[in-house]
Amino acid sequence: MVTVFWDAQGILLIEFMTHGTIINSEVYCRTLKKLKRAIQNKRRGLLSSRVVLLHDNARPHTAVKTGEVLCKFKWDVFQHPPYSPDLAPSDFHLFTAMKKWLWGQHFTDDEELINAETHWLKSQAAAFLCRRNW
């Protein structure tokens, strides 16, 4: 499984989960801490302004521990509407394009797949990642 965070300038963080990893609030909070470091490194000064995180209402995203981390970071959360029949924008926009790109490809092992996906994700232009028609 891959978790991807991006903004209008491009990819901020790509994190691949090892087989069998269960995504719970502890794992998600570690990912958020990595995201904070990525923002600090890639978008100097941004953390002194407003950071708005869009995520759905999955349990790890709405857990008390996650809320505490987000409050500590002073980040705002823009929730995907609960029980919405719409897919989260990333599920539809980014991952649909990734599925099309992956179609018909074969990889010899996980490392080859991870390298190919990482290269593809990083190659996506900011214009693609911030399109408004999704």
C-alpha positions as CSV (number, residue, x, y, z in Angstrom):
1,M,0.0,0.0,0.0
2,V,1.2,3.5,-0.8
3,T,0.3,6.7,1.0
4,V,0.9,9.9,-0.9
5,F,0.7,13.5,0.3
6,W,0.9,16.4,-2.2
7,D,0.2,20.1,-2.6
8,A,0.0,22.5,-5.6
9,Q,3.7,22.4,-6.0
10,G,4.1,18.6,-6.2
11,I,4.7,15.5,-4.1
12,L,5.5,16.0,-0.4
13,L,5.7,12.4,0.9
14,I,5.4,8.9,-0.5
15,E,5.3,6.2,2.0
16,F,5.0,2.5,1.2
17,M,3.7,0.1,3.8
18,T,5.2,-3.3,4.3
19,H,3.0,-6.3,3.7
20,G,0.8,-7.0,6.7
21,T,1.0,-3.5,8.1
22,I,-2.3,-2.5,9.8
23,I,-3.0,1.1,9.5
24,N,-4.1,2.4,12.9
25,S,-3.8,5.7,14.6
26,E,-0.3,5.0,15.8
27,V,0.9,4.2,12.3
28,Y,-1.0,7.2,10.8
29,C,0.5,9.6,13.5
30,R,4.0,8.4,12.5
31,T,3.1,9.1,8.9
32,L,1.9,12.6,9.9
33,K,5.2,13.3,11.7
34,K,7.0,12.3,8.5
35,L,4.8,14.6,6.5
36,K,5.6,17.5,8.9
37,R,9.3,16.9,8.4
38,A,8.8,16.7,4.6
39,I,6.9,20.0,4.6
40,Q,9.7,21.5,6.7
41,N,12.3,20.3,4.2
42,K,10.5,21.0,1.0
43,R,8.3,24.0,1.8
44,R,10.4,26.1,4.1
45,G,8.3,28.6,6.0
46,L,5.0,26.9,5.1
47,L,4.5,25.5,8.6
48,S,4.5,29.1,9.9
49,S,1.4,29.7,7.8
50,R,-1.8,27.6,7.6
51,V,-1.6,23.9,6.7
52,V,-4.9,22.3,5.7
53,L,-5.0,18.5,5.5
54,L,-7.7,16.8,3.5
55,H,-8.5,13.3,4.5
56,D,-11.5,11.1,4.8
57,N,-13.2,9.8,7.9
58,A,-11.3,6.5,8.2
59,R,-10.8,5.4,11.8
60,P,-7.1,6.2,12.0
61,H,-7.8,9.7,10.7
62,T,-10.5,10.4,13.3
63,A,-8.9,8.8,16.3
64,V,-8.3,10.8,19.4
65,K,-4.5,10.3,19.1
66,T,-4.5,11.6,15.6
67,G,-6.6,14.6,16.6
68,E,-4.0,15.3,19.4
69,V,-1.1,15.2,16.9
70,L,-2.9,17.5,14.4
71,C,-3.8,19.9,17.2
72,K,-0.1,19.9,18.4
73,F,0.9,20.7,14.8
74,K,-1.8,23.4,14.6
75,W,-3.0,22.0,11.3
76,D,-6.6,22.4,10.1
77,V,-8.4,19.4,8.8
78,F,-10.8,19.6,5.9
79,Q,-12.9,16.5,6.3
80,H,-14.2,14.5,3.4
81,P,-18.0,14.3,4.0
82,P,-18.9,11.3,6.1
83,Y,-20.9,8.6,4.2
84,S,-20.4,10.5,1.0
85,P,-21.0,8.5,-2.2
86,D,-18.1,10.4,-3.8
87,L,-14.6,9.0,-3.7
88,A,-12.0,11.0,-1.9
89,P,-10.3,13.2,-4.5
90,S,-7.0,11.3,-4.2
91,D,-8.8,8.0,-4.7
92,F,-10.3,9.2,-7.9
93,H,-7.8,11.7,-9.3
94,L,-4.3,10.4,-8.5
95,F,-4.8,6.7,-8.1
96,T,-7.0,6.3,-11.2
97,A,-4.2,7.8,-13.2
98,M,-1.7,5.5,-11.4
99,K,-3.9,2.4,-12.2
100,K,-3.9,3.3,-15.9
101,W,-0.2,3.8,-15.9
102,L,0.3,0.4,-14.1
103,W,-2.0,-1.5,-16.4
104,G,-0.2,-4.3,-18.2
105,Q,3.1,-3.8,-16.5
106,H,4.9,-6.6,-14.7
107,F,7.5,-6.2,-12.0
108,T,9.9,-8.8,-10.8
109,D,9.7,-7.9,-7.1
110,D,8.3,-5.3,-4.7
111,E,11.4,-3.2,-4.9
112,E,11.1,-2.8,-8.6
113,L,7.4,-1.8,-8.2
114,I,8.2,0.7,-5.5
115,N,10.9,2.3,-7.6
116,A,8.7,2.5,-10.6
117,E,5.7,4.0,-8.6
118,T,8.0,6.5,-6.8
119,H,9.4,7.6,-10.2
120,W,5.9,8.0,-11.7
121,L,4.6,9.9,-8.7
122,K,7.5,12.3,-8.6
123,S,7.3,12.8,-12.4
124,Q,3.7,14.1,-12.1
125,A,3.7,17.8,-12.7
126,A,2.2,20.2,-10.2
127,A,-0.4,21.1,-12.8
128,F,-1.6,17.5,-12.7
129,L,-1.7,17.3,-8.9
130,C,-3.7,20.5,-8.4
131,R,-6.2,20.2,-11.3
132,R,-9.5,21.5,-10.2
133,N,-11.6,19.2,-12.4
134,W,-11.6,16.4,-9.9
